[in-house]
Structure formats: C-alpha cells, structure tokens
Amino acid sequence: MGASVTVCGPPTLIPREIEALGCEATATLDRRHEADVVYVLRMQRERMHESYVPSLREYAQRYQITASRLRPGQLLMHPGPVNRGIELSADAIDSPQALIGDQVKAGVAVRMAVLYELLVGSPVLAAVA
C-alpha cells in the first residue's frame, strides 16, 4: 500500500525475520520523527514468563512514547488497553495527537462486522476461513 514501516524496540521483542515482511527494524527510537504515525503496542506482561527486557522501568526509559517524543502533527495510535507509564506516558495518551479512543471504538465495530459476516455465511469470508 506504499507505506514505509520501521519496527522499533528491544531486539528480544522483535521477531528475527521481521525484515522479510518488507519493513525495517531498529533497537532505537532515533528515527521516530520521520514517521507520520507512531503505532505503539502494549507490553503484555501477563505473557512474559521469561526476561525479554531487563526491567519495565528500563523499557519505559528507553522506549516509552511521551508527548515530547512526538513531533507536531504526528499521530499516535495504540490498540489498547494501555499500560499507562510503561509504553505511553499520560501526557502522550491525553494529547490531541492520540487517536487511541477512536481506534478502540473502530476496532469494536470491525470485529462486530467480521463476526456478523461469519455468522450469516458471507461467501467472501467463508472462502477465507
């Protein structure tokens, strides 16, 4: 679709073959200002039985998106729920650049539409499933 995607994060959390999907990978946020949209994923602590990051405090220090790390006009997305103070700071979540609430609402509608189509037997989705 013409998008240029760069995945940023600790190397222990980035899949080894991610570049095969057509994106770049980096362990720093140095190029974040180049992005039109910063899409942040949630740290899924409940699934982390091993030490993928030294500590959540260190992760937040290096990778947390704050309002000051966003350039003017840059959009912020996150699928929710947010671990406030870990992947996003309160000032970033509450900034006018954050589309999190809209994104969560749209996600509910999309999931409802997919479930509806699956339940009524849509020929398009039936072929995919």
C-alpha positions in Angstrom: 0.0 0.0 0.0 3.0 2.2 -0.2 3.7 2.6 3.5 7.2 2.5 4.8 7.3 0.7 8.2 10.0 0.7 10.7 9.7 -1.5 13.8 11.4 -0.2 16.9 12.0 -1.9 20.2 14.3 -4.2 22.2 15.9 -6.8 20.0 14.5 -9.5 22.3 10.9 -8.4 21.4 11.4 -8.1 17.6 10.9 -11.3 15.6 14.2 -12.4 13.9 12.8 -12.5 10.3 10.7 -9.3 10.5 12.6 -7.7 7.5 11.1 -10.5 5.4 7.8 -8.8 5.8 9.1 -5.7 4.0 9.9 -3.5 6.9 13.0 -2.2 8.7 13.9 -3.0 12.3 15.9 -0.9 14.8 16.6 -1.0 18.5 16.3 2.7 19.0 13.7 5.5 18.6 16.1 7.7 16.8 14.1 7.8 13.6 10.6 8.3 15.2 10.4 11.9 13.9 10.3 10.6 10.3 7.0 8.8 10.9 3.6 10.3 10.2 2.1 7.8 12.6 3.6 6.2 15.7 1.8 3.0 16.5 2.7 1.6 19.9 1.9 -1.9 21.1 1.2 -2.9 24.6 3.7 -4.7 26.8 1.9 -7.9 27.5 3.3 -8.6 31.0 0.9 -11.5 31.5 2.6 -13.4 28.7 6.2 -12.6 29.7 7.3 -15.6 31.7 10.9 -15.0 30.6 13.0 -11.9 30.8 12.6 -10.2 27.4 13.6 -6.8 28.9 15.9 -6.1 31.9 13.0 -4.3 33.7 9.8 -2.4 32.8 11.5 0.7 34.3 14.4 0.5 31.8 12.0 -0.3 29.0 10.0 2.8 29.8 13.1 4.9 30.0 14.3 3.8 26.5 11.1 3.2 24.6 8.1 5.0 26.3 6.5 7.5 24.0 5.9 10.8 25.7 4.4 14.0 24.3 7.9 15.4 24.0 8.9 12.5 21.8 6.2 13.3 19.3 6.7 16.0 16.7 3.9 18.4 16.0 1.2 16.8 13.7 2.5 13.3 14.3 -0.3 10.9 15.1 -0.2 8.4 18.0 -2.0 5.0 17.9 -2.3 2.2 20.4 -4.8 -0.7 20.2 -5.4 -0.6 24.0 -5.5 -1.3 26.8 -2.6 0.9 27.6 -0.2 0.2 30.4 0.0 3.9 31.5 3.5 4.9 32.3 5.1 1.9 30.5 4.7 2.1 26.8 2.9 5.5 26.8 3.1 8.4 29.2 0.0 10.1 30.5 0.8 13.3 28.6 1.0 11.3 25.3 -2.2 9.4 25.9 -4.1 12.6 26.7 -2.5 14.6 23.8 -4.6 15.8 20.9 -2.4 13.7 18.7 -3.6 10.5 20.3 -6.2 8.5 18.3 -6.4 5.7 20.8 -10.1 6.2 21.8 -11.2 6.4 18.1 -9.0 3.4 17.3 -10.5 1.2 20.1 -14.1 2.2 19.1 -13.4 1.4 15.4 -11.8 -2.0 16.4 -15.1 -3.0 18.2 -17.1 -2.1 15.1 -14.7 -4.0 12.8 -14.8 -7.1 15.0 -18.6 -6.9 15.1 -18.8 -6.7 11.3 -16.5 -9.7 10.8 -18.4 -11.8 13.3 -21.7 -10.8 11.6 -20.4 -11.8 8.2 -19.1 -15.1 9.6 -22.4 -15.9 11.3 -24.6 -15.1 8.3 -22.3 -17.1 6.0 -20.8 -14.4 3.7 -19.3 -16.1 0.7 -16.3 -13.8 0.7 -15.3 -14.6 4.4 -16.3 -18.2 4.1 -13.7 -18.7 1.3 -11.1 -17.1 3.5 -12.0 -19.0 6.7 
